[in-house]
């Protein structure tokens, strides 16, 4: 009699192999409860923590510097600006290595609860703890030793704390279900959670209410706020953990090894990528975008409204600006995909960045006038929509082009990972650039203190010019990325090669359209089997008649089809 081999991976045999840690999403298919609790509401816990820290930590640092050294100690303020830049750069560099470590952890993990969910729970609690500790001492309670404490936690958060959060966010959908429709639905639900619920709520509420009306005047409010956010985040994190489930474990490397007898070397991969025009242009755009995002940080808009649009005297300015310019974020998620289908991804993205360029120039020309600033902000947010939702698809097309020209499959390519790491290292020196620069100019954000003309000019430049430069780069370079137009030709050639390879192995060739039809039929059959199994379990538990309940369901479906 064969004995069952014990798992020897990370976390095996421990807490996450206990039945009481099992997912409450015990249906074979993804239920409505799982969609709502596990993928819409549950993620809000860590999203709130991550976005709160991003929105507040830089502002808190400038206030803390002013509180400890006073607004007249310019030399020390400038010195702290230099230290902040060094620490943020160090954190971003270390995050590259931590990201690679996270990938190793997942590959080596085997547990009853899957590979990713256990680590999400572990790192989730770590992120909440670090987030609370960063703001724990708002005064000069620890003396100069405070900065060792603060900078250490800041590095921990940007490496150990938040890195796994983004990995889980971008990957979990692929492990929840095999059904393509369910995957699409889950991806949309999680994007709704991130963009519409969290982004708008956190962005607008914090900029309109929390910062100008509370934290601006009371630095002791930071720990109170983070404790409150932690109390909210912990049950939501548990809700996300218990109402998500890893139904499958996909290992692309196995399939890759089966199909490719000889893997290309790292040198060959790098050459194939860097010799492809589409990839190089898109890589350049992504790199410039990363530099801009890392330099601006999370508080440029807040400072701009406060000192250029009169927010310091009238907090209502935050509300007016956020409401007017934030409208595109609410409707964009539903409009962008139909528009991309009609106009094309590249054309829509170029048009979007043209609006960003126009809006940025308009705001830059009239930086202290509310109407031009709001119109410019509205145009900018409309223009950002293609980048937020569909721009990444062009990189997928570029990978197809690389394979077309180099005859190399891209799944799991180390070259992509190396270039991504290189990209992150390019971002690193720009992290925290805005805050460190205004500090090196001798300015700290303390109530009642107005910045010099030099500082306000830099705030305007940071808010508008960097986005204008990025938009100009996209508008100039992206028209040369005509891969979308050539994609039918590329796909036809790749299909021909695949057919030849299949026939050369002596295997039966099935046309992709037919294969897709077969897969859809299989998915439909599996979906129905899962529904019946779930309904039988429900009827057995509640003492209901299966035939009656099934007839009700079928009648309801038939009514929908009419």
C-alpha positions in Angstrom: 0.0 0.0 0.0 1.4 3.3 -1.1 1.9 5.9 1.6 1.1 9.5 1.1 4.2 11.7 0.8 4.3 14.4 3.3 4.8 18.0 2.1 8.2 19.4 2.8 7.7 22.9 1.5 7.7 26.1 3.6 4.8 26.4 6.1 3.9 22.7 5.7 2.9 20.9 8.9 2.4 24.2 10.8 -0.5 26.6 11.5 -1.6 26.8 7.9 -2.1 23.0 7.7 -4.7 23.2 10.4 -8.4 22.8 9.5 -9.5 25.9 11.5 -7.4 28.0 9.0 -9.4 26.7 6.1 -11.1 29.0 3.7 -14.8 29.7 4.2 -15.1 29.8 0.4 -15.9 26.1 0.3 -17.8 26.0 -3.0 -16.2 24.6 -6.2 -17.1 27.7 -8.2 -16.6 31.3 -7.1 -19.7 32.3 -5.1 -21.2 35.7 -4.8 -20.2 35.8 -1.2 -16.6 35.2 -2.2 -16.6 37.9 -4.8 -18.1 40.4 -2.4 -16.3 39.5 0.9 -13.0 38.1 -0.4 -12.3 40.3 -3.4 -14.3 43.5 -3.0 -14.6 44.3 0.8 -11.8 42.3 2.4 -8.9 43.9 0.4 -10.0 47.3 1.6 -8.2 46.6 4.9 -4.7 46.6 3.5 -5.6 49.0 0.8 -6.6 51.6 3.4 -3.3 51.0 5.3 -1.1 51.2 2.3 -2.8 54.2 0.8 -2.9 56.0 4.2 0.8 55.5 4.7 1.5 56.7 1.1 -0.6 59.8 1.7 0.7 60.7 5.1 4.3 59.6 5.7 6.0 62.3 3.7 3.8 65.1 5.2 4.4 63.6 8.7 8.2 63.7 8.1 8.2 67.4 7.1 6.1 68.3 10.1 8.2 66.2 12.5 11.4 67.9 11.2 9.8 71.3 11.8 8.6 70.3 15.3 12.0 69.0 16.4 14.3 71.6 14.9 12.1 74.7 14.4 11.5 76.5 11.1 14.6 78.7 11.5 17.2 75.9 11.7 17.7 75.8 8.0 21.0 73.9 8.0 19.4 71.0 9.9 16.3 71.0 7.8 18.4 70.8 4.6 20.4 68.0 6.2 17.3 66.0 7.0 16.2 66.4 3.3 19.4 64.8 2.2 18.9 61.9 4.7 15.4 61.3 3.6 16.5 61.0 -0.1 19.2 58.5 1.0 16.9 56.4 3.0 14.2 56.3 0.3 16.7 55.3 -2.3 18.1 52.6 0.0 14.5 51.3 0.6 13.8 51.1 -3.1 17.0 49.3 -3.9 16.4 46.7 -1.1 12.8 46.3 -2.3 14.2 44.8 -5.6 15.9 42.0 -3.6 12.8 41.5 -1.4 10.7 41.1 -4.5 12.8 38.3 -5.8 12.7 36.7 -2.3 8.9 36.8 -2.3 8.9 34.9 -5.6 11.2 32.3 -4.0 8.9 32.0 -0.9 5.9 31.3 -3.1 7.7 28.7 -5.2 8.9 26.9 -2.0 5.6 27.1 -0.1 3.3 24.1 0.3 0.4 24.2 2.7 -3.2 23.2 3.1 -4.2 26.8 2.4 -2.2 27.2 -0.8 1.0 29.2 -1.6 0.0 32.8 -1.5 -2.8 33.3 1.0 -0.8 32.3 4.1 2.0 34.8 3.3 -0.6 37.4 2.5 -2.0 37.0 6.0 1.5 37.0 7.6 2.8 40.0 5.7 -0.5 41.8 6.1 -0.2 41.8 9.9 3.4 42.9 9.5 2.4 45.8 7.3 -0.3 46.9 9.7 2.1 46.8 12.6 4.9 48.7 10.8 2.3 51.3 9.6 1.2 51.9 13.2 4.7 52.1 14.6 5.9 54.6 12.0 3.6 57.3 13.5 3.7 56.1 17.1 6.0 58.9 18.5 4.8 62.3 17.0 6.9 64.5 19.3 10.5 64.8 20.4 10.1 62.0 22.8 13.2 59.9 21.7 15.6 62.7 21.0 17.9 62.3 18.0 17.5 58.5 18.3 14.0 59.0 16.9 15.4 59.3 13.4 17.0 55.9 13.6 13.7 54.5 14.7 11.7 56.3 12.0 14.1 55.6 9.1 14.4 51.9 10.1 10.7 51.4 10.0 10.4 53.3 6.8 12.8 50.9 5.1 11.0 48.0 6.6 7.7 49.1 5.3 8.9 49.7 1.7 10.7 46.3 1.7 9.1 43.8 4.0 5.8 45.5 4.5 4.2 46.6 1.2 6.2 44.5 -1.4 4.1 41.3 -0.9 0.9 43.3 -0.9 1.4 44.3 -4.5 2.5 40.8 -5.5 -0.6 39.3 -4.0 -2.9 41.9 -5.6 -1.5 41.3 -9.1 -1.3 37.4 -8.9 -4.1 36.0 -6.7 -6.7 36.0 -9.5 -4.8 33.4 -11.4 -5.0 31.0 -8.5 -8.6 31.4 -7.6 -10.3 29.7 -10.6 -9.6 28.1 -14.0 -12.8 29.6 -15.5 -11.8 32.5 -17.7 -15.1 34.3 -17.0 -14.7 34.1 -13.3 -11.1 35.3 -13.6 -12.2 38.3 -15.6 -15.0 39.1 -13.0 -12.6 38.8 -10.1 -10.0 41.0 -11.7 -12.7 43.7 -12.3 -13.9 43.4 -8.8 -10.5 43.8 -7.3 -9.7 46.8 -9.6 -13.0 48.3 -8.4 -11.9 47.8 -4.8 -8.5 49.5 -5.5 -9.4 52.3 -7.8 -12.9 53.4 -7.1 -13.5 52.5 -3.5 -10.1 53.0 -2.0 -8.4 55.5 -4.3 -11.2 57.9 -4.4 -12.2 57.6 -0.8 -8.7 57.8 0.6 -7.5 60.4 -1.9 -10.5 62.7 -1.6 -11.3 62.3 2.1 -7.7 62.7 3.2 -7.0 65.7 0.9 -10.3 67.3 1.6 -10.8 66.7 5.3 -8.1 64.8 7.2 -5.0 66.7 6.3 -6.2 70.3 6.1 -8.7 70.2 9.0 -7.0 67.9 11.5 -3.4 66.7 10.9 -2.3 70.0 9.6 -2.9 71.5 13.0 -2.2 68.5 15.3 0.8 66.2 14.7 -0.5 64.0 17.6 -3.4 63.0 15.3 -1.2 60.7 13.2 -1.0 57.8 15.7 -4.7 58.1 16.5 -5.5 57.9 12.9 -3.3 54.9 12.2 -4.6 53.0 15.3 -8.1 53.6 13.9 -7.1 52.4 10.4 -5.5 49.3 12.0 -8.6 48.5 14.0 -10.5 48.6 10.7 -7.9 46.8 8.7 -7.4 43.7 10.8 -10.9 42.2 10.6 -11.0 43.1 6.8 -7.6 41.3 6.3 -9.1 38.2 8.1 -12.2 38.5 5.9 -10.1 38.6 2.8 -8.1 35.6 4.0 -11.0 33.4 4.9 -13.1 34.3 1.9 -10.5 33.7 -0.8 -9.4 30.3 -1.9 -6.6 28.9 -4.1 -8.4 26.4 -6.2 -5.5 25.8 -8.6 -1.8 26.0 -8.5 -0.4 27.0 -11.8 3.2 26.2 -12.6 4.1 27.8 -15.9 7.7 26.5 -15.7 6.5 22.9 -16.0 4.7 23.7 -19.3 7.6 25.7 -20.5 10.0 22.8 -19.8 7.7 20.4 -21.7 7.5 22.5 -24.8 11.1 23.9 -24.9 13.9 21.4 -24.9 16.6 24.1 -24.9 16.1 27.3 -23.0 17.7 30.5 -24.3 20.6 31.9 -22.4 20.2 35.2 -20.5 22.4 36.9 -23.1 20.2 35.7 -25.9 17.1 36.8 -24.0 18.5 40.3 -23.4 19.6 40.7 -27.0 16.1 39.7 -28.2 14.4 42.2 -26.0 16.7 45.1 -26.5 16.8 44.7 -30.3 13.0 44.9 -30.5 11.8 48.5 -31.2 8.4 48.1 -29.5 9.8 46.7 -26.3 12.5 49.4 -26.0 10.1 52.2 -26.6 7.6 50.8 -24.1 10.3 50.1 -21.6 11.5 53.7 -21.9 8.0 55.1 -21.3 7.5 52.8 -18.3 10.9 53.9 -16.9 10.2 57.7 -17.3 6.7 57.1 -15.7 8.4 55.4 -12.8 10.9 58.2 -12.3 8.1 60.8 -12.3 5.9 58.8 -9.8 8.8 58.1 -7.5 9.9 61.8 -7.5 6.5 63.3 -7.0 5.6 61.0 -4.1 2.1 61.3 -2.5 1.7 64.9 -1.4 2.6 67.1 -4.4 -1.1 67.8 -5.1 -1.8 68.6 -1.4 1.0 71.1 -1.3 0.1 72.7 -4.6 -3.6 73.2 -3.6 -2.5 74.5 -0.2 0.0 77.1 -1.3 -1.0 77.9 -4.9 -4.8 77.7 -4.9 -5.5 79.1 -1.4 -6.0 75.9 0.5 -4.1 77.3 3.5 -6.7 80.1 4.0 -9.7 78.2 2.7 -9.8 74.4 3.1 -12.9 74.3 0.8 -10.4 74.6 -2.1 -9.4 71.0 -1.5 -13.0 69.8 -1.8 -13.7 71.8 -4.9 -10.6 70.7 -6.7 -11.0 67.0 -5.8 -14.6 66.8 -6.8 -14.2 68.5 -10.2 -11.0 66.8 -11.2 -12.0 63.4 -9.7 -15.1 62.9 -11.9 -13.1 60.9 -14.6 -12.0 58.4 -12.1 -15.5 57.4 -11.3 -16.8 56.8 -14.9 -13.5 55.9 -16.6 -13.5 52.3 -15.6 -16.7 51.6 -17.5 -15.9 53.8 -20.6 -12.3 53.0 -21.3 -12.7 49.4 -22.6 -15.4 50.2 -25.2 -13.3 53.2 -26.4 -10.2 51.1 -26.7 -12.1 48.6 -28.9 -13.2 51.4 -31.2 -10.1 53.6 -31.5 -7.3 51.1 -30.6 -5.1 51.0 -27.5 -2.2 52.9 -28.9 -4.4 55.7 -30.4 -6.4 56.1 -27.2 -3.3 56.2 -25.1 -1.6 58.8 -27.3 -4.8 60.9 -27.2 -5.0 60.5 -23.5 -1.4 61.7 -22.9 -2.1 64.6 -25.3 -4.8 65.7 -22.9 -2.4 65.3 -20.0 0.1 67.5 -21.9 -2.6 70.2 -22.6 -3.9 70.1 -19.0 -0.4 70.3 -17.6 0.6 73.3 -19.8 -2.7 75.0 -18.9 -2.1 74.6 -15.2 1.6 75.6 -15.5 0.7 78.8 -17.3 -1.9 79.8 -14.6 -0.7 78.0 -11.5 -2.5 80.2 -9.0 -5.9 80.5 -10.7 -8.6 78.1 -9.7 -10.6 77.7 -13.0 -7.6 76.9 -15.3 -6.2 74.6 -12.6 -9.5 72.7 -12.4 -9.9 72.5 -16.1 -6.3 71.4 -16.5 -6.8 68.8 -13.6 -9.9 67.4 -15.3 -8.1 67.0 -18.6 -5.1 65.4 -16.9 -7.3 62.8 -15.1 -9.2 62.0 -18.3 -5.9 61.6 -20.0 -4.5 59.2 -17.4 -7.3 56.7 -17.9 -5.8 54.7 -20.7 -2.5 54.4 -18.8 -4.4 53.1 -15.7 -6.4 50.4 -17.4 -5.2 49.3 -20.9 -1.6 50.6 -21.6 0.0 47.4 -20.2 -1.7 45.4 -22.9 0.7 47.0 -25.5 3.6 45.4 -23.6 1.9 42.0 -24.0 1.8 42.7 -27.8 5.5 43.6 -27.7 6.3 40.3 -26.2 4.5 38.6 -29.1 6.7 40.7 -31.5 9.9 39.6 -29.7 8.9 36.0 -30.0 8.0 36.5 -33.7 11.4 37.9 -34.5 13.6 35.9 -32.2 11.8 32.5 -32.1 12.0 32.6 -28.3 9.1 31.9 -25.9 8.8 34.6 -23.2 7.1 32.7 -20.4 9.2 32.9 -17.4 12.1 34.7 -19.2 14.9 35.7 -16.9 15.7 38.6 -19.2 12.4 40.3 -18.4 13.0 39.9 -14.7 16.5 41.4 -15.0 15.3 44.4 -17.0 12.4 44.9 -14.5 14.9 44.9 -11.6 17.1 47.3 -13.5 14.1 49.5 -14.1 13.4 49.6 -10.3 17.1 50.5 -9.6 16.7 53.4 -12.0 13.6 54.6 -10.1 15.4 54.3 -6.7 17.5 57.6 -6.7 14.3 59.6 -7.4 12.3 58.2 -4.5 11.2 60.9 -2.1 12.7 63.5 -4.4 10.0 66.2 -3.9 10.0 66.1 -0.1 13.8 66.0 0.1 14.1 68.9 -2.3 11.8 71.3 -0.4 13.6 70.3 2.8 17.0 71.1 1.2 15.5 74.5 0.2 15.0 75.0 4.0 11.2 74.7 4.0 9.1 72.6 6.4 5.4 72.4 6.4 4.4 73.9 9.8 1.2 75.7 10.4 1.4 79.5 9.8 4.7 79.2 7.7 4.4 80.2 4.0 7.0 78.9 1.5 9.3 81.2 -0.4 8.7 82.0 -4.1 11.5 79.5 -4.9 9.7 76.7 -3.1 6.3 77.5 -4.6 7.8 77.6 -8.1 9.3 74.2 -7.4 5.9 72.9 -6.2 4.3 74.1 -9.4 7.1 72.5 -11.5 6.7 69.2 -9.7 2.9 69.2 -10.1 2.9 70.1 -13.8 6.3 69.9 -15.5 7.2 66.3 -14.8 3.8 65.1 -16.0 4.2 67.3 -19.1 7.6 65.8 -19.8 6.2 62.2 -19.5 3.2 63.1 -21.7 5.6 64.6 -24.4 7.7 61.4 -24.3 4.6 59.3 -24.9 3.1 61.5 -27.6 6.4 61.5 -29.5 7.5 57.9 -29.1 4.3 55.8 -28.9 3.1 56.4 -32.5 6.2 54.3 -33.5 4.7 51.4 -31.6 2.5 50.0 -34.5 2.6 46.5 -33.1 -1.2 46.6 -32.6 -1.6 47.0 -36.4 0.8 44.2 -37.2 -0.5 41.9 -34.6 -2.7 39.8 -37.0 0.3 39.1 -39.1 2.4 38.3 -36.1 -0.2 36.0 -34.6 -0.7 34.2 -38.0 3.1 33.5 -38.2 3.3 32.3 -34.6 0.3 30.0 -35.2 2.0 28.6 -38.3 5.2 27.8 -36.3 3.2 26.2 -33.5 1.4 24.0 -36.0 4.6 22.9 -37.6 6.1 22.1 -34.2 3.1 20.1 -33.1 3.1 18.1 -36.3 6.8 17.5 -36.1 6.3 15.9 -32.7 3.8 13.6 -34.2 0.9 15.1 -32.3 -2.6 16.0 -33.6 -3.1 19.6 -34.6 -6.3 21.3 -33.5 -7.1 24.8 -34.8 -7.1 27.4 -32.0 -10.7 28.4 -32.7 -11.8 24.9 -32.4 -9.6 24.4 -29.3 -11.1 27.5 -27.8 -14.6 26.2 -28.5 -13.7 22.9 -26.9 -12.2 24.7 -23.8 -15.3 26.8 -23.5 -17.5 23.7 -23.6 -15.3 22.0 -21.0 -15.5 25.2 -18.8 -19.3 25.3 -19.1 -19.6 21.6 -18.2 -17.3 22.1 -15.2 -19.2 25.1 -14.2 -22.5 23.2 -14.2 -20.9 20.2 -12.3 -19.7 22.6 -9.7 -23.1 24.3 -9.4 -24.9 21.0 -9.0 -22.3 19.8 -6.4 -22.7 23.1 -4.4 -26.5 22.9 -4.6 -26.6 19.3 -3.4 -24.3 20.2 -0.5 -26.6 23.2 0.4 -29.7 21.1 0.2 -28.2 18.3 2.4 -27.2 20.9 5.0 -30.6 22.7 5.1 -32.8 19.7 4.5 -34.1 21.0 1.1 -35.2 18.9 -1.9 -32.5 19.0 -4.6 -34.9 18.5 -7.6 -37.2 21.3 -6.4 -34.3 23.8 -5.8 -32.7 22.8 -9.1 -35.9 23.3 -11.0 -36.2 26.8 -9.5 -32.7 27.7 -10.6 -33.3 26.4 -14.2 -36.6 28.3 -14.4 -34.9 31.5 -13.3 -32.2 31.0 -15.9 -34.7 30.3 -18.7 -36.6 33.5 -17.8 -33.3 35.5 -18.1 -32.7 34.2 -21.6 -36.1 35.4 -22.9 
